Amino acid sequence: MDDNIINDYVKSDEIVSNHNVMPQNLEAEQSLLGSILYDNKILEDLPISFNSNYFFDPLHSNIFEACISLIDSGKLADPLTLKSYLNDNKYNLDIDIEKYLVDLRNGVLSLTRAKFYAVEIRNCYMRRSLIIIADDLIHKSKYPSVDTTPDEEISNTEEKLYNLAEKDQINTGPSDFNTVLVSATKQINEAFNRKGKLSGVDTGFSGINRQLGGLNKSDLIVLAGRPAMGKTALATNIAFNAAKSSHLDQKESILIFSLEMSAEQLAQRILAEQSSIDSHKLRSGDIDDKEFSKLVVTQNEIHNLPFFIDDTPAISVGQISSRARRLKRTNGLGLIVIDYIQLIQASKVSEYQGRVQEISNITRGLKSLAKELNVPILALSQLSRAVEQREDKRPILADLRESGSIEQDADVVMFVYREEYYLDKGEPSQRENETQENFNERFIRWQDRRSAAEGKAEIIVSKQRHGPTGVIQVQFEAKFTRFMDLAQNENLPEQIY
């Protein structure tokens, strides 16, 4: 473009004469806007993600937004219609905005190059953003805060870089209601078009899928239970089912952080479940040729699934975030599983604030990560010993260790409960001065309850931010460390809360 008013506008910008100028290309911005004014259909050729934030010049950003508003409302965007939109703009006081718009349109040399101008404008924006991130990191490294460790600074910088790479922005700010409304309507439309299909990650359990709609993006789902209830087995089953479903559909990876068990132990559990070979026999190597052949076949069937295990002990939320971001960038990410919350390493600062505050910081960090990556996080949690003191051993929300923060931050809280375990521990013995007849009656009642509970477990949904609570009956096979749907579980679980 060689029109005088455009050249004068470019030269008059004080930043252009500065040797430390931020990356920019005002000519490309002018050429793109001129192309849009010449032919509004040029907007259709631009990437969907292209937005006004990419422009270096505030005037150009406002012109682009005004074009979008007019075109989206079915009107023509040209110098005459735009003038009324931009007259009151504080950036237009020193120039004749109508003449500037006309010169932009008249200076167009090639409409076919518009998309290349858009790429150049975005590249300049990305470089400016990188400079801002680097400058902020340099400043905080030179003048560190006593409350922030270098590891936390690394995590914060990685988060900004991830947001820049994935969302073309360093930090998210307020969104106008119209934008949010469009996004919400889109989600409703997608739900309508699914015609009953899952909205979230497939857990492999029909009851859980019906109750929760799968594991939904950006949700923090807490799965809790007392020792020996099978919470690790259930989480592993869900994660592996999701990996199989993901392998067939979106090819998104499943990432499990196993802070208690080694990756090899977890893999053995998965092999036992998938091959239906006793897990104890696998650990001891006590398997025959037929079982070994079955194991090999199972291994060949599942070894290519997008399933990742990180068994780093005492890992921090920052490290979890860093590794999850990296995996999402390289392999895609559909679900994160963490076993378990109380083993996550707290920050040095929160260590002096007490255990409750430590857990609060951890769960808050996990919820933030779920929102940032837009994936569900299934985090396991311990329960307090209060359960053991009650006659009814079914857990409730108050039984969560450091329950306040976990209950508050979680979108869904589920408990695993196996009555069979407690009945086995409470096998009746004859009491002093109890008649044989009374003991026999009591023993028969225990046997009946034990028989009814054998091989069964309850998944108790005690909190769900976006839906109902209730109980889901499932089958549990301890020797295979495997949970399964009950054959007769055809109806929605009864709501009990």
RAMO-V359533 format. One record per residue. N is the residue number from 1. PSI is psi as a letter, one per 20 degrees, with the letter a starting at -180 (999 if undefined). NEAR is the number of other C-alpha atoms within 12 Angstrom. Layout:
BEGIN
n: [N & N]
psi: [PSI & PSI]
near: [NEAR & NEAR]
END
This chain:
BEGIN
n: [1 & 2 & 3 & 4 & 5 & 6 & 7 & 8 & 9 & 10 & 11 & 12 & 13 & 14 & 15 & 16 & 17 & 18 & 19 & 20 & 21 & 22 & 23 & 24 & 25 & 26 & 27 & 28 & 29 & 30 & 31 & 32 & 33 & 34 & 35 & 36 & 37 & 38 & 39 & 40 & 41 & 42 & 43 & 44 & 45 & 46 & 47 & 48 & 49 & 50 & 51 & 52 & 53 & 54 & 55 & 56 & 57 & 58 & 59 & 60 & 61 & 62 & 63 & 64 & 65 & 66 & 67 & 68 & 69 & 70 & 71 & 72 & 73 & 74 & 75 & 76 & 77 & 78 & 79 & 80 & 81 & 82 & 83 & 84 & 85 & 86 & 87 & 88 & 89 & 90 & 91 & 92 & 93 & 94 & 95 & 96 & 97 & 98 & 99 & 100 & 101 & 102 & 103 & 104 & 105 & 106 & 107 & 108 & 109 & 110 & 111 & 112 & 113 & 114 & 115 & 116 & 117 & 118 & 119 & 120 & 121 & 122 & 123 & 124 & 125 & 126 & 127 & 128 & 129 & 130 & 131 & 132 & 133 & 134 & 135 & 136 & 137 & 138 & 139 & 140 & 141 & 142 & 143 & 144 & 145 & 146 & 147 & 148 & 149 & 150 & 151 & 152 & 153 & 154 & 155 & 156 & 157 & 158 & 159 & 160 & 161 & 162 & 163 & 164 & 165 & 166 & 167 & 168 & 169 & 170 & 171 & 172 & 173 & 174 & 175 & 176 & 177 & 178 & 179 & 180 & 181 & 182 & 183 & 184 & 185 & 186 & 187 & 188 & 189 & 190 & 191 & 192 & 193 & 194 & 195 & 196 & 197 & 198 & 199 & 200 & 201 & 202 & 203 & 204 & 205 & 206 & 207 & 208 & 209 & 210 & 211 & 212 & 213 & 214 & 215 & 216 & 217 & 218 & 219 & 220 & 221 & 222 & 223 & 224 & 225 & 226 & 227 & 228 & 229 & 230 & 231 & 232 & 233 & 234 & 235 & 236 & 237 & 238 & 239 & 240 & 241 & 242 & 243 & 244 & 245 & 246 & 247 & 248 & 249 & 250 & 251 & 252 & 253 & 254 & 255 & 256 & 257 & 258 & 259 & 260 & 261 & 262 & 263 & 264 & 265 & 266 & 267 & 268 & 269 & 270 & 271 & 272 & 273 & 274 & 275 & 276 & 277 & 278 & 279 & 280 & 281 & 282 & 283 & 284 & 285 & 286 & 287 & 288 & 289 & 290 & 291 & 292 & 293 & 294 & 295 & 296 & 297 & 298 & 299 & 300 & 301 & 302 & 303 & 304 & 305 & 306 & 307 & 308 & 309 & 310 & 311 & 312 & 313 & 314 & 315 & 316 & 317 & 318 & 319 & 320 & 321 & 322 & 323 & 324 & 325 & 326 & 327 & 328 & 329 & 330 & 331 & 332 & 333 & 334 & 335 & 336 & 337 & 338 & 339 & 340 & 341 & 342 & 343 & 344 & 345 & 346 & 347 & 348 & 349 & 350 & 351 & 352 & 353 & 354 & 355 & 356 & 357 & 358 & 359 & 360 & 361 & 362 & 363 & 364 & 365 & 366 & 367 & 368 & 369 & 370 & 371 & 372 & 373 & 374 & 375 & 376 & 377 & 378 & 379 & 380 & 381 & 382 & 383 & 384 & 385 & 386 & 387 & 388 & 389 & 390 & 391 & 392 & 393 & 394 & 395 & 396 & 397 & 398 & 399 & 400 & 401 & 402 & 403 & 404 & 405 & 406 & 407 & 408 & 409 & 410 & 411 & 412 & 413 & 414 & 415 & 416 & 417 & 418 & 419 & 420 & 421 & 422 & 423 & 424 & 425 & 426 & 427 & 428 & 429 & 430 & 431 & 432 & 433 & 434 & 435 & 436 & 437 & 438 & 439 & 440 & 441 & 442 & 443 & 444 & 445 & 446 & 447 & 448 & 449 & 450 & 451 & 452 & 453 & 454 & 455 & 456 & 457 & 458 & 459 & 460 & 461 & 462 & 463 & 464 & 465 & 466 & 467 & 468 & 469 & 470 & 471 & 472 & 473 & 474 & 475 & 476 & 477 & 478 & 479 & 480 & 481 & 482 & 483 & 484 & 485 & 486 & 487 & 488 & 489 & 490 & 491 & 492 & 493 & 494 & 495 & 496 & 497]
psi: [p & j & q & g & h & g & g & h & g & g & h & i & p & h & h & h & i & p & h & k & p & q & p & r & n & h & h & h & g & g & g & g & h & h & g & g & h & g & o & h & i & h & h & h & i & q & q & h & i & p & r & h & h & h & p & g & p & h & g & h & g & h & g & g & h & h & g & g & g & g & g & h & j & j & r & p & o & r & h & g & h & h & g & h & h & i & h & j & p & i & i & j & h & i & r & o & h & g & h & g & g & g & h & g & g & i & j & p & h & p & h & i & j & g & h & h & h & g & g & g & g & g & g & g & g & g & h & g & h & h & g & g & g & g & g & g & g & g & g & h & h & h & m & q & q & i & i & p & r & h & h & h & g & g & g & g & h & h & g & g & h & g & h & g & h & h & j & k & q & g & q & q & a & q & p & q & h & g & g & h & h & g & g & g & h & g & h & g & g & g & h & g & i & h & l & i & r & q & h & a & p & p & i & j & o & h & g & g & g & g & g & i & k & a & o & q & q & j & q & o & p & p & o & q & q & r & q & j & h & k & h & g & g & g & g & g & g & g & g & h & g & h & g & g & g & h & h & h & e & i & l & q & q & p & p & p & o & n & i & g & q & r & h & g & g & g & h & h & g & g & h & g & g & h & i & l & p & p & h & h & h & g & h & i & j & m & q & r & h & g & h & g & h & h & g & g & g & g & g & h & h & i & i & j & q & m & p & p & p & o & k & p & q & l & q & r & h & g & h & g & g & g & h & g & g & g & h & h & h & h & i & q & p & h & q & p & p & p & n & r & g & i & i & p & p & r & q & h & g & i & h & i & j & q & h & g & h & g & h & g & h & g & h & h & h & h & g & h & g & g & g & g & i & l & q & q & p & o & p & q & q & r & q & r & i & h & g & i & i & q & g & o & i & p & q & r & h & i & i & p & p & l & h & g & g & g & h & g & h & q & h & p & p & q & q & p & p & o & h & g & g & h & h & h & h & k & p & q & q & p & r & p & j & p & q & h & g & g & g & g & g & h & h & g & g & g & g & g & g & g & g & h & i & p & j & q & q & p & o & o & o & i & p & o & h & j & a & r & r & a & p & p & p & r & q & p & o & g & h & j & l & p & q & r & q & p & h & j & m & i & r & q & q & p & p & i & 999]
near: [27 & 18 & 22 & 16 & 25 & 30 & 20 & 19 & 31 & 28 & 16 & 17 & 21 & 15 & 19 & 22 & 12 & 12 & 9 & 12 & 17 & 24 & 27 & 29 & 30 & 37 & 32 & 35 & 43 & 44 & 38 & 46 & 51 & 39 & 41 & 44 & 38 & 29 & 25 & 30 & 23 & 29 & 32 & 18 & 23 & 26 & 16 & 12 & 18 & 29 & 28 & 30 & 28 & 35 & 36 & 36 & 33 & 21 & 33 & 37 & 27 & 31 & 42 & 38 & 27 & 32 & 41 & 31 & 22 & 26 & 24 & 16 & 11 & 12 & 17 & 22 & 36 & 36 & 32 & 22 & 23 & 32 & 25 & 19 & 25 & 31 & 24 & 15 & 21 & 14 & 20 & 25 & 13 & 17 & 20 & 19 & 33 & 24 & 23 & 35 & 39 & 29 & 29 & 37 & 31 & 28 & 30 & 30 & 19 & 22 & 27 & 19 & 23 & 34 & 28 & 22 & 35 & 38 & 25 & 28 & 36 & 34 & 27 & 28 & 33 & 31 & 27 & 28 & 31 & 27 & 22 & 23 & 28 & 22 & 15 & 21 & 24 & 17 & 14 & 22 & 20 & 11 & 14 & 16 & 14 & 13 & 17 & 20 & 20 & 22 & 22 & 30 & 27 & 24 & 28 & 31 & 31 & 31 & 34 & 32 & 31 & 32 & 27 & 27 & 25 & 24 & 22 & 27 & 29 & 30 & 21 & 14 & 7 & 9 & 11 & 10 & 11 & 12 & 12 & 13 & 13 & 14 & 15 & 14 & 15 & 14 & 16 & 15 & 14 & 17 & 17 & 14 & 13 & 14 & 11 & 14 & 17 & 27 & 26 & 32 & 44 & 38 & 39 & 32 & 37 & 30 & 33 & 41 & 29 & 32 & 37 & 40 & 29 & 35 & 43 & 34 & 31 & 28 & 40 & 44 & 43 & 48 & 45 & 49 & 42 & 32 & 23 & 24 & 37 & 39 & 39 & 40 & 40 & 46 & 48 & 47 & 38 & 42 & 45 & 43 & 37 & 40 & 38 & 30 & 29 & 30 & 27 & 16 & 16 & 19 & 23 & 30 & 39 & 44 & 43 & 45 & 43 & 36 & 31 & 26 & 26 & 19 & 24 & 18 & 24 & 33 & 33 & 31 & 36 & 39 & 38 & 35 & 35 & 32 & 30 & 26 & 33 & 29 & 31 & 21 & 21 & 29 & 20 & 11 & 16 & 15 & 19 & 15 & 11 & 13 & 22 & 22 & 15 & 21 & 30 & 19 & 16 & 24 & 21 & 15 & 16 & 23 & 21 & 17 & 28 & 33 & 39 & 34 & 33 & 30 & 27 & 23 & 22 & 25 & 29 & 33 & 37 & 34 & 32 & 43 & 39 & 29 & 31 & 42 & 37 & 24 & 28 & 29 & 20 & 15 & 23 & 28 & 36 & 48 & 51 & 54 & 49 & 48 & 44 & 40 & 46 & 35 & 28 & 35 & 27 & 31 & 30 & 21 & 19 & 20 & 18 & 13 & 15 & 16 & 25 & 22 & 23 & 31 & 37 & 32 & 34 & 40 & 42 & 28 & 33 & 44 & 36 & 27 & 37 & 36 & 24 & 33 & 36 & 30 & 36 & 42 & 51 & 49 & 49 & 46 & 44 & 37 & 36 & 24 & 18 & 20 & 25 & 19 & 12 & 14 & 13 & 15 & 28 & 34 & 37 & 31 & 35 & 25 & 30 & 35 & 32 & 28 & 29 & 22 & 28 & 42 & 33 & 26 & 33 & 41 & 38 & 41 & 44 & 44 & 45 & 43 & 40 & 39 & 32 & 31 & 28 & 28 & 25 & 17 & 15 & 18 & 20 & 20 & 18 & 16 & 14 & 9 & 9 & 13 & 13 & 14 & 13 & 17 & 19 & 17 & 17 & 20 & 21 & 17 & 17 & 25 & 20 & 16 & 21 & 24 & 17 & 17 & 24 & 24 & 29 & 32 & 36 & 40 & 45 & 38 & 40 & 37 & 35 & 30 & 20 & 16 & 19 & 25 & 28 & 28 & 33 & 38 & 36 & 34 & 32 & 34 & 29 & 30 & 23 & 30 & 37 & 39 & 42 & 34 & 30 & 23 & 14 & 15 & 22 & 16 & 18 & 20 & 28 & 21 & 17 & 13 & 15]
END
